[in-house]
Amino acid sequence: MSTKLFTYTALDPDGARQTGVLQAVSRGAAMDELGKRGFRVEELKEGRPFEASRDPLTKNVLAPIFGRVNFESLQRFYAQLWSMYRAGVPLINALDTLQSTTSHPKLRHVIGKLKEYVLQGRPMSDCMAEYPEVFGELQTSLVRLGERGGALEQSLFHLKEYLAKEIQIRNKLKTATFHFKMMLAAIILIPLAANIVISTITSKNGGPQFSLFSFASLPIVIYSLVFVVLFWLVLGKLLMQQPPIRYVFHRALLLVPYLGGTVEMFAMAKFGRAFATMYGGGVPIGQALTMSANACGNDYIASKIQPASGWIQEGRPIAESLARTRVFPRITIDMAHTGEQSGNMEAMFNNVAEQFEDEADVRVEKLIRVLPVVLLIIAAIAVGYIVITFFTSYYSTLMESGGAAE
């Protein structure tokens, strides 16, 4: 009788998790063999061990475009995992529960992969590293550090708190730009809608046929808008994965009057929050600084901060190294210096993040108050243009019709 290959994950008589393969004629025979060895089987499946690597095309091209998971879903994942792990639920059981209750399809699939790694005795962070489109470098590094230092609960806590703050910042940015997007869409769509209404009415009552001139109704404009939308949704996301292109875009964004300053404030807030999280999680300062710079959301600012990591590793104080970047204001340098002297760096950088968030909030509030007025004026001009064009075109068409009748 031919034998089959089975992969198992089980606890040995000493309670240590073991992963291996064995040959047996059936699943039952494999279970019996493991039982004779004193193993308590957690998972047994036919075939070779799980392979970690993903297809490069999927991992590097398709996944960054179509395989991302929103921060809200990730924050709930970390919060629930932390809560169960803190309550004493074994990690594998917690992941199994979260896989069955998570509504996000991509995250549910990834949690299943995390569970497979843990069942085989592999670090969960190794699996997270295989899905960079889901888990950023900061998240993976913090979980890896928690696994190695026996402080996974603390790492999960820091991650849930960090993502909660990140969500707040992103929501503020969305709020600041929402009215602008809506008014811009209205300015484009109103002339198109007006022409449709005019065409419908005149075709039914037999009136003169005419249409309002609008740049938004020109075919080249319509095609350009469609191209821009498709470009951003597909190719744009892929191009933004390229560091040189992303660097230029982020540098240009900072040059936009007022909005650039607001974006810079939010980037500084993200840096401060990330650095406090990494430092509190026990990540070495140089490494924490580099990853926090990458987490600030702006490649140009990150490039200015990253050299400070090398200066710190050379033995320079943190405050002095940050001052040499010429990115941070004086109050941030002073707070970093105080944190070094008091040994309370985590709290100081949380305060730095809150300070930048407060300043950014003030700028956003001003933007929210001023922007609708500006857009309302633009919309009024657009509507006035439509009304004037309507009557001009209508009477012009009537006069031409009357002249033709004579």
Secondary structure by P-SEA (a helix, b strand, c coil): cbbbbbbbbbbccccbbbbbccccccaaaaaaaaaaacccccccccccccccccccccccccccccccccaaaaaaaaaaaaaaaaacccaaaaaaaaaaccccaaaaaaaaaaaaaaaacccaaaaaaaccccccaaaaaaaaaaaaaccaaaaaaaaaaaaaaaaaaaaaaaaaaaaaaaaaaaaacaaaaaaaaaaaaaaaaccbbbbbbbccccaaaaaaaaaaaaaaacaaaaaaacaaaaaaaaaaaaacaaaaaaaaaaaaaaaaaaaaaaaaacccaaaaaaaaaaacccaaaaaaacaaaaaaaacccaaaaaaaaccccaaaaaaaaaaaaacaaaaaaaaaaaaaaaaaaaaaaaaaacaaaaaaaaaaaaaaaaaaaaaaaaaaaaaaaaaaac
